[in-house]
Amino acid sequence: MVGKLEKIIEEIHEKSCSGKRDFYIDPNTGFLVFTSYFLKERGYCCESSCRHCPYGYVKKE
């Protein structure tokens, strides 16, 4: 089940991507978060487990 905060973040991310923005500010932490739009335009995966990684990278434990 998706919580209220997750839904808000999803909406902010979708709006940021459709506006071709590189990042948004996380409403919970105030941190800058790169959008999948930016990460894809950059053209490679940095293997940092970005929240919206369009390459599907998952850090191995």
PDB file with SEQRES, HELIX, SHEET and CRYST1 records, atoms N, CA, C and O in Angstrom:
SEQRES   1 A   61  MET VAL GLY LYS LEU GLU LYS ILE ILE GLU GLU ILE HIS          
SEQRES   2 A   61  GLU LYS SER CYS SER GLY LYS ARG ASP PHE TYR ILE ASP          
SEQRES   3 A   61  PRO ASN THR GLY PHE LEU VAL PHE THR SER TYR PHE LEU          
SEQRES   4 A   61  LYS GLU ARG GLY TYR CYS CYS GLU SER SER CYS ARG HIS          
SEQRES   5 A   61  CYS PRO TYR GLY TYR VAL LYS LYS GLU                          
HELIX    1 AA1 LYS A    4  SER A   18  1                                  15    
HELIX    2 AA2 SER A   36  ARG A   42  1                                   7    
SHEET    1 AA1 2 PHE A  23  ILE A  25  0                                        
SHEET    2 AA1 2 LEU A  32  PHE A  34 -1                                        
CRYST1    1.000    1.000    1.000  90.00  90.00  90.00 P 1           1          
ATOM      1  N   MET A   1       0.845  -1.187   0.000  1.00  0.00           N  
ATOM      2  CA  MET A   1       0.000   0.000   0.000  1.00  0.00           C  
ATOM      3  C   MET A   1       0.890   1.250   0.000  1.00  0.00           C  
ATOM      4  O   MET A   1       1.858   1.347   0.754  1.00  0.00           O  
ATOM      5  N   VAL A   2       0.541   2.171  -0.842  1.00  0.00           N  
ATOM      6  CA  VAL A   2       1.303   3.414  -0.957  1.00  0.00           C  
ATOM      7  C   VAL A   2       0.764   4.415   0.055  1.00  0.00           C  
ATOM      8  O   VAL A   2      -0.434   4.694   0.104  1.00  0.00           O  
ATOM      9  N   GLY A   3       1.688   4.954   0.870  1.00  0.00           N  
ATOM     10  CA  GLY A   3       1.296   5.925   1.879  1.00  0.00           C  
ATOM     11  C   GLY A   3       1.082   7.309   1.282  1.00  0.00           C  
ATOM     12  O   GLY A   3       1.370   7.550   0.109  1.00  0.00           O  
ATOM     13  N   LYS A   4       0.575   8.204   2.104  1.00  0.00           N  
ATOM     14  CA  LYS A   4       0.274   9.561   1.669  1.00  0.00           C  
ATOM     15  C   LYS A   4       1.526  10.294   1.178  1.00  0.00           C  
ATOM     16  O   LYS A   4       1.490  10.947   0.135  1.00  0.00           O  
ATOM     17  N   LEU A   5       2.621  10.193   1.916  1.00  0.00           N  
ATOM     18  CA  LEU A   5       3.862  10.872   1.532  1.00  0.00           C  
ATOM     19  C   LEU A   5       4.391  10.324   0.206  1.00  0.00           C  
ATOM     20  O   LEU A   5       4.821  11.089  -0.657  1.00  0.00           O  
ATOM     21  N   GLU A   6       4.358   8.992   0.046  1.00  0.00           N  
ATOM     22  CA  GLU A   6       4.827   8.387  -1.194  1.00  0.00           C  
ATOM     23  C   GLU A   6       4.009   8.866  -2.387  1.00  0.00           C  
ATOM     24  O   GLU A   6       4.552   9.097  -3.467  1.00  0.00           O  
ATOM     25  N   LYS A   7       2.715   9.012  -2.192  1.00  0.00           N  
ATOM     26  CA  LYS A   7       1.838   9.483  -3.263  1.00  0.00           C  
ATOM     27  C   LYS A   7       2.172  10.940  -3.626  1.00  0.00           C  
ATOM     28  O   LYS A   7       2.189  11.298  -4.804  1.00  0.00           O  
ATOM     29  N   ILE A   8       2.431  11.759  -2.633  1.00  0.00           N  
ATOM     30  CA  ILE A   8       2.803  13.158  -2.865  1.00  0.00           C  
ATOM     31  C   ILE A   8       4.115  13.225  -3.642  1.00  0.00           C  
ATOM     32  O   ILE A   8       4.241  13.992  -4.596  1.00  0.00           O  
ATOM     33  N   ILE A   9       5.094  12.415  -3.226  1.00  0.00           N  
ATOM     34  CA  ILE A   9       6.391  12.392  -3.910  1.00  0.00           C  
ATOM     35  C   ILE A   9       6.220  11.937  -5.350  1.00  0.00           C  
ATOM     36  O   ILE A   9       6.821  12.510  -6.258  1.00  0.00           O  
ATOM     37  N   GLU A  10       5.403  10.909  -5.566  1.00  0.00           N  
ATOM     38  CA  GLU A  10       5.133  10.412  -6.915  1.00  0.00           C  
ATOM     39  C   GLU A  10       4.544  11.513  -7.796  1.00  0.00           C  
ATOM     40  O   GLU A  10       4.936  11.661  -8.953  1.00  0.00           O  
ATOM     41  N   GLU A  11       3.609  12.278  -7.253  1.00  0.00           N  
ATOM     42  CA  GLU A  11       2.980  13.373  -8.005  1.00  0.00           C  
ATOM     43  C   GLU A  11       3.984  14.488  -8.310  1.00  0.00           C  
ATOM     44  O   GLU A  11       4.002  15.023  -9.418  1.00  0.00           O  
ATOM     45  N   ILE A  12       4.810  14.832  -7.334  1.00  0.00           N  
ATOM     46  CA  ILE A  12       5.827  15.868  -7.543  1.00  0.00           C  
ATOM     47  C   ILE A  12       6.810  15.416  -8.615  1.00  0.00           C  
ATOM     48  O   ILE A  12       7.182  16.195  -9.492  1.00  0.00           O  
ATOM     49  N   HIS A  13       7.228  14.154  -8.542  1.00  0.00           N  
ATOM     50  CA  HIS A  13       8.179  13.620  -9.518  1.00  0.00           C  
ATOM     51  C   HIS A  13       7.585  13.633 -10.925  1.00  0.00           C  
ATOM     52  O   HIS A  13       8.245  14.052 -11.876  1.00  0.00           O  
ATOM     53  N   GLU A  14       6.352  13.179 -11.055  1.00  0.00           N  
ATOM     54  CA  GLU A  14       5.696  13.151 -12.363  1.00  0.00           C  
ATOM     55  C   GLU A  14       5.580  14.557 -12.950  1.00  0.00           C  
ATOM     56  O   GLU A  14       5.842  14.763 -14.135  1.00  0.00           O  
ATOM     57  N   LYS A  15       5.192  15.513 -12.125  1.00  0.00           N  
ATOM     58  CA  LYS A  15       5.063  16.902 -12.589  1.00  0.00           C  
ATOM     59  C   LYS A  15       6.424  17.469 -12.985  1.00  0.00           C  
ATOM     60  O   LYS A  15       6.535  18.182 -13.983  1.00  0.00           O  
ATOM     61  N   SER A  16       7.453  17.156 -12.210  1.00  0.00           N  
ATOM     62  CA  SER A  16       8.806  17.635 -12.507  1.00  0.00           C  
ATOM     63  C   SER A  16       9.314  17.050 -13.825  1.00  0.00           C  
ATOM     64  O   SER A  16       9.911  17.764 -14.631  1.00  0.00           O  
ATOM     65  N   CYS A  17       9.081  15.769 -14.042  1.00  0.00           N  
ATOM     66  CA  CYS A  17       9.515  15.132 -15.295  1.00  0.00           C  
ATOM     67  C   CYS A  17       8.778  15.702 -16.496  1.00  0.00           C  
ATOM     68  O   CYS A  17       9.388  15.967 -17.532  1.00  0.00           O  
ATOM     69  N   SER A  18       7.476  15.892 -16.366  1.00  0.00           N  
ATOM     70  CA  SER A  18       6.714  16.427 -17.495  1.00  0.00           C  
ATOM     71  C   SER A  18       7.131  17.863 -17.802  1.00  0.00           C  
ATOM     72  O   SER A  18       6.984  18.325 -18.934  1.00  0.00           O  
ATOM     73  N   GLY A  19       7.649  18.567 -16.800  1.00  0.00           N  
ATOM     74  CA  GLY A  19       8.173  19.917 -16.996  1.00  0.00           C  
ATOM     75  C   GLY A  19       9.648  19.929 -17.371  1.00  0.00           C  
ATOM     76  O   GLY A  19      10.272  20.987 -17.443  1.00  0.00           O  
ATOM     77  N   LYS A  20      10.199  18.745 -17.608  1.00  0.00           N  
ATOM     78  CA  LYS A  20      11.608  18.572 -17.983  1.00  0.00           C  
ATOM     79  C   LYS A  20      12.558  19.204 -16.975  1.00  0.00           C  
ATOM     80  O   LYS A  20      13.551  19.834 -17.339  1.00  0.00           O  
ATOM     81  N   ARG A  21      12.231  19.023 -15.703  1.00  0.00           N  
ATOM     82  CA  ARG A  21      13.081  19.538 -14.630  1.00  0.00           C  
ATOM     83  C   ARG A  21      14.087  18.476 -14.211  1.00  0.00           C  
ATOM     84  O   ARG A  21      13.795  17.281 -14.248  1.00  0.00           O  
ATOM     85  N   ASP A  22      15.251  18.912 -13.819  1.00  0.00           N  
ATOM     86  CA  ASP A  22      16.320  17.998 -13.426  1.00  0.00           C  
ATOM     87  C   ASP A  22      16.147  17.446 -12.011  1.00  0.00           C  
ATOM     88  O   ASP A  22      16.635  16.358 -11.705  1.00  0.00           O  
ATOM     89  N   PHE A  23      15.472  18.176 -11.167  1.00  0.00           N  
ATOM     90  CA  PHE A  23      15.339  17.754  -9.774  1.00  0.00           C  
ATOM     91  C   PHE A  23      14.106  18.377  -9.143  1.00  0.00           C  
ATOM     92  O   PHE A  23      13.470  19.260  -9.717  1.00  0.00           O  
ATOM     93  N   TYR A  24      13.783  17.899  -7.951  1.00  0.00           N  
ATOM     94  CA  TYR A  24      12.756  18.508  -7.108  1.00  0.00           C  
ATOM     95  C   TYR A  24      13.251  18.428  -5.672  1.00  0.00           C  
ATOM     96  O   TYR A  24      14.208  17.709  -5.385  1.00  0.00           O  
ATOM     97  N   ILE A  25      12.623  19.144  -4.788  1.00  0.00           N  
ATOM     98  CA  ILE A  25      12.988  19.126  -3.380  1.00  0.00           C  
ATOM     99  C   ILE A  25      12.044  18.176  -2.644  1.00  0.00           C  
ATOM    100  O   ILE A  25      10.824  18.330  -2.695  1.00  0.00           O  
ATOM    101  N   ASP A  26      12.624  17.199  -1.964  1.00  0.00           N  
ATOM    102  CA  ASP A  26      11.817  16.238  -1.220  1.00  0.00           C  
ATOM    103  C   ASP A  26      11.048  16.985  -0.131  1.00  0.00           C  
ATOM    104  O   ASP A  26      11.656  17.682   0.681  1.00  0.00           O  
ATOM    105  N   PRO A  27       9.719  16.851  -0.101  1.00  0.00           N  
ATOM    106  CA  PRO A  27       8.920  17.597   0.879  1.00  0.00           C  
ATOM    107  C   PRO A  27       9.127  17.137   2.319  1.00  0.00           C  
ATOM    108  O   PRO A  27       8.799  17.866   3.255  1.00  0.00           O  
ATOM    109  N   ASN A  28       9.665  15.940   2.503  1.00  0.00           N  
ATOM    110  CA  ASN A  28       9.872  15.416   3.842  1.00  0.00           C  
ATOM    111  C   ASN A  28      11.234  15.805   4.411  1.00  0.00           C  
ATOM    112  O   ASN A  28      11.341  16.151   5.587  1.00  0.00           O  
ATOM    113  N   THR A  29      12.272  15.748   3.580  1.00  0.00           N  
ATOM    114  CA  THR A  29      13.635  15.963   4.070  1.00  0.00           C  
ATOM    115  C   THR A  29      14.236  17.306   3.661  1.00  0.00           C  
ATOM    116  O   THR A  29      15.149  17.809   4.315  1.00  0.00           O  
ATOM    117  N   GLY A  30      13.716  17.882   2.575  1.00  0.00           N  
ATOM    118  CA  GLY A  30      14.291  19.108   2.044  1.00  0.00           C  
ATOM    119  C   GLY A  30      15.484  18.851   1.132  1.00  0.00           C  
ATOM    120  O   GLY A  30      16.102  19.793   0.637  1.00  0.00           O  
ATOM    121  N   PHE A  31      15.811  17.574   0.908  1.00  0.00           N  
ATOM    122  CA  PHE A  31      16.938  17.215   0.044  1.00  0.00           C  
ATOM    123  C   PHE A  31      16.558  17.367  -1.419  1.00  0.00           C  
ATOM    124  O   PHE A  31      15.389  17.253  -1.788  1.00  0.00           O  
ATOM    125  N   LEU A  32      17.566  17.627  -2.246  1.00  0.00           N  
ATOM    126  CA  LEU A  32      17.392  17.679  -3.683  1.00  0.00           C  
ATOM    127  C   LEU A  32      17.366  16.237  -4.197  1.00  0.00           C  
ATOM    128  O   LEU A  32      18.203  15.423  -3.807  1.00  0.00           O  
ATOM    129  N   VAL A  33      16.400  15.920  -5.077  1.00  0.00           N  
ATOM    130  CA  VAL A  33      16.270  14.578  -5.641  1.00  0.00           C  
ATOM    131  C   VAL A  33      16.262  14.697  -7.155  1.00  0.00           C  
ATOM    132  O   VAL A  33      15.437  15.419  -7.716  1.00  0.00           O  
ATOM    133  N   PHE A  34      17.177  13.994  -7.827  1.00  0.00           N  
ATOM    134  CA  PHE A  34      17.198  14.009  -9.284  1.00  0.00           C  
ATOM    135  C   PHE A  34      15.979  13.278  -9.834  1.00  0.00           C  
ATOM    136  O   PHE A  34      15.544  12.266  -9.283  1.00  0.00           O  
ATOM    137  N   THR A  35      15.439  13.804 -10.924  1.00  0.00           N  
ATOM    138  CA  THR A  35      14.312  13.154 -11.582  1.00  0.00           C  
ATOM    139  C   THR A  35      14.815  12.087 -12.542  1.00  0.00           C  
ATOM    140  O   THR A  35      15.972  12.113 -12.963  1.00  0.00           O  
ATOM    141  N   SER A  36      13.935  11.147 -12.888  1.00  0.00           N  
ATOM    142  CA  SER A  36      14.306  10.140 -13.875  1.00  0.00           C  
ATOM    143  C   SER A  36      14.553  10.800 -15.225  1.00  0.00           C  
ATOM    144  O   SER A  36      15.342  10.300 -16.026  1.00  0.00           O  
ATOM    145  N   TYR A  37      13.882  11.921 -15.482  1.00  0.00           N  
ATOM    146  CA  TYR A  37      14.125  12.677 -16.716  1.00  0.00           C  
ATOM    147  C   TYR A  37      15.600  13.079 -16.798  1.00  0.00           C  
ATOM    148  O   TYR A  37      16.262  12.832 -17.806  1.00  0.00           O  
ATOM    149  N   PHE A  38      16.098  13.687 -15.749  1.00  0.00           N  
ATOM    150  CA  PHE A  38      17.504  14.116 -15.720  1.00  0.00           C  
ATOM    151  C   PHE A  38      18.458  12.936 -15.839  1.00  0.00           C  
ATOM    152  O   PHE A  38      19.407  12.967 -16.623  1.00  0.00           O  
ATOM    153  N   LEU A  39      18.197  11.890 -15.049  1.00  0.00           N  
ATOM    154  CA  LEU A  39      19.096  10.743 -15.029  1.00  0.00           C  
ATOM    155  C   LEU A  39      19.162  10.068 -16.402  1.00  0.00           C  
ATOM    156  O   LEU A  39      20.230   9.623 -16.824  1.00  0.00           O  
ATOM    157  N   LYS A  40      18.038   9.993 -17.090  1.00  0.00           N  
ATOM    158  CA  LYS A  40      18.029   9.389 -18.423  1.00  0.00           C  
ATOM    159  C   LYS A  40      18.741  10.295 -19.424  1.00  0.00           C  
ATOM    160  O   LYS A  40      19.502   9.812 -20.263  1.00  0.00           O  
ATOM    161  N   GLU A  41      18.506  11.588 -19.345  1.00  0.00           N  
ATOM    162  CA  GLU A  41      19.163  12.540 -20.251  1.00  0.00           C  
ATOM    163  C   GLU A  41      20.675  12.537 -20.050  1.00  0.00           C  
ATOM    164  O   GLU A  41      21.429  12.758 -20.998  1.00  0.00           O  
ATOM    165  N   ARG A  42      21.118  12.287 -18.824  1.00  0.00           N  
ATOM    166  CA  ARG A  42      22.551  12.233 -18.536  1.00  0.00           C  
ATOM    167  C   ARG A  42      23.198  11.088 -19.311  1.00  0.00           C  
ATOM    168  O   ARG A  42      24.343  11.200 -19.748  1.00  0.00           O  
ATOM    169  N   GLY A  43      22.467   9.992 -19.481  1.00  0.00           N  
ATOM    170  CA  GLY A  43      22.909   8.935 -20.376  1.00  0.00           C  
ATOM    171  C   GLY A  43      23.652   7.756 -19.773  1.00  0.00           C  
ATOM    172  O   GLY A  43      24.086   6.867 -20.505  1.00  0.00           O  
ATOM    173  N   TYR A  44      23.808   7.727 -18.466  1.00  0.00           N  
ATOM    174  CA  TYR A  44      24.472   6.585 -17.842  1.00  0.00           C  
ATOM    175  C   TYR A  44      24.030   6.453 -16.389  1.00  0.00           C  
ATOM    176  O   TYR A  44      23.523   7.400 -15.787  1.00  0.00           O  
ATOM    177  N   CYS A  45      24.233   5.263 -15.845  1.00  0.00           N  
ATOM    178  CA  CYS A  45      23.892   5.006 -14.448  1.00  0.00           C  
ATOM    179  C   CYS A  45      25.129   5.230 -13.585  1.00  0.00           C  
ATOM    180  O   CYS A  45      26.211   4.743 -13.915  1.00  0.00           O  
ATOM    181  N   CYS A  46      24.981   5.956 -12.496  1.00  0.00           N  
ATOM    182  CA  CYS A  46      26.102   6.237 -11.598  1.00  0.00           C  
ATOM    183  C   CYS A  46      26.228   5.194 -10.483  1.00  0.00           C  
ATOM    184  O   CYS A  46      27.157   5.250  -9.677  1.00  0.00           O  
ATOM    185  N   GLU A  47      25.298   4.252 -10.441  1.00  0.00           N  
ATOM    186  CA  GLU A  47      25.281   3.172  -9.444  1.00  0.00           C  
ATOM    187  C   GLU A  47      25.255   3.694  -8.008  1.00  0.00           C  
ATOM    188  O   GLU A  47      25.931   3.160  -7.128  1.00  0.00           O  
ATOM    189  N   SER A  48      24.465   4.743  -7.785  1.00  0.00           N  
ATOM    190  CA  SER A  48      24.328   5.319  -6.445  1.00  0.00           C  
ATOM    191  C   SER A  48      22.955   5.046  -5.839  1.00  0.00           C  
ATOM    192  O   SER A  48      22.602   5.624  -4.811  1.00  0.00           O  
ATOM    193  N   SER A  49      22.190   4.177  -6.464  1.00  0.00           N  
ATOM    194  CA  SER A  49      20.838   3.834  -5.991  1.00  0.00           C  
ATOM    195  C   SER A  49      19.919   5.051  -5.928  1.00  0.00           C  
ATOM    196  O   SER A  49      19.212   5.258  -4.942  1.00  0.00           O  
ATOM    197  N   CYS A  50      19.938   5.843  -6.980  1.00  0.00           N  
ATOM    198  CA  CYS A  50      19.072   7.021  -7.041  1.00  0.00           C  
ATOM    199  C   CYS A  50      17.607   6.612  -6.914  1.00  0.00           C  
ATOM    200  O   CYS A  50      17.209   5.563  -7.421  1.00  0.00           O  
ATOM    201  N   ARG A  51      16.826   7.413  -6.257  1.00  0.00           N  
ATOM    202  CA  ARG A  51      15.422   7.115  -6.000  1.00  0.00           C  
ATOM    203  C   ARG A  51      14.650   6.826  -7.283  1.00  0.00           C  
ATOM    204  O   ARG A  51      13.818   5.919  -7.308  1.00  0.00           O  
ATOM    205  N   HIS A  52      14.910   7.572  -8.335  1.00  0.00           N  
ATOM    206  CA  HIS A  52      14.151   7.428  -9.579  1.00  0.00           C  
ATOM    207  C   HIS A  52      15.013   6.908 -10.724  1.00  0.00           C  
ATOM    208  O   HIS A  52      14.837   7.321 -11.870  1.00  0.00           O  
ATOM    209  N   CYS A  53      15.942   6.008 -10.421  1.00  0.00           N  
ATOM    210  CA  CYS A  53      16.868   5.481 -11.428  1.00  0.00           C  
ATOM    211  C   CYS A  53      16.107   4.849 -12.598  1.00  0.00           C  
ATOM    212  O   CYS A  53      15.365   3.886 -12.403  1.00  0.00           O  
ATOM    213  N   PRO A  54      16.289   5.387 -13.820  1.00  0.00           N  
ATOM    214  CA  PRO A  54      15.600   4.807 -14.977  1.00  0.00           C  
ATOM    215  C   PRO A  54      16.312   3.559 -15.507  1.00  0.00           C  
ATOM    216  O   PRO A  54      15.817   2.911 -16.430  1.00  0.00           O  
ATOM    217  N   TYR A  55      17.455   3.224 -14.938  1.00  0.00           N  
ATOM    218  CA  TYR A  55      18.242   2.081 -15.395  1.00  0.00           C  
ATOM    219  C   TYR A  55      18.005   0.830 -14.549  1.00  0.00           C  
ATOM    220  O   TYR A  55      18.531  -0.239 -14.859  1.00  0.00           O  
ATOM    221  N   GLY A  56      17.223   0.961 -13.492  1.00  0.00           N  
ATOM    222  CA  GLY A  56      16.886  -0.185 -12.657  1.00  0.00           C  
ATOM    223  C   GLY A  56      17.995  -0.672 -11.739  1.00  0.00           C  
ATOM    224  O   GLY A  56      17.964  -1.813 -11.278  1.00  0.00           O  
ATOM    225  N   TYR A  57      18.978   0.188 -11.468  1.00  0.00           N  
ATOM    226  CA  TYR A  57      20.080  -0.218 -10.602  1.00  0.00           C  
ATOM    227  C   TYR A  57      19.590  -0.417  -9.174  1.00  0.00           C  
ATOM    228  O   TYR A  57      18.885   0.427  -8.620  1.00  0.00           O  
ATOM    229  N   VAL A  58      19.975  -1.547  -8.589  1.00  0.00           N  
ATOM    230  CA  VAL A  58      19.690  -1.834  -7.187  1.00  0.00           C  
ATOM    231  C   VAL A  58      21.012  -2.216  -6.536  1.00  0.00           C  
ATOM    232  O   VAL A  58      21.679  -3.157  -6.967  1.00  0.00           O  
ATOM    233  N   LYS A  59      21.381  -1.483  -5.505  1.00  0.00           N  
ATOM    234  CA  LYS A  59      22.646  -1.731  -4.821  1.00  0.00           C  
ATOM    235  C   LYS A  59      22.643  -3.102  -4.152  1.00  0.00           C  
ATOM    236  O   LYS A  59      21.683  -3.477  -3.477  1.00  0.00           O  
ATOM    237  N   LYS A  60      23.725  -3.839  -4.349  1.00  0.00           N  
ATOM    238  CA  LYS A  60      23.850  -5.158  -3.731  1.00  0.00           C  
ATOM    239  C   LYS A  60      24.325  -4.989  -2.303  1.00  0.00           C  
ATOM    240  O   LYS A  60      25.245  -4.218  -2.030  1.00  0.00           O  
ATOM    241  N   GLU A  61      23.699  -5.705  -1.403  1.00  0.00           N  
ATOM    242  CA  GLU A  61      24.022  -5.631   0.020  1.00  0.00           C  
ATOM    243  C   GLU A  61      25.317  -6.337   0.326  1.00  0.00           C  
ATOM    244  O   GLU A  61      25.742  -6.372   1.481  1.00  0.00           O  
TER     245      GLU A  61                                                      
END                                                                             
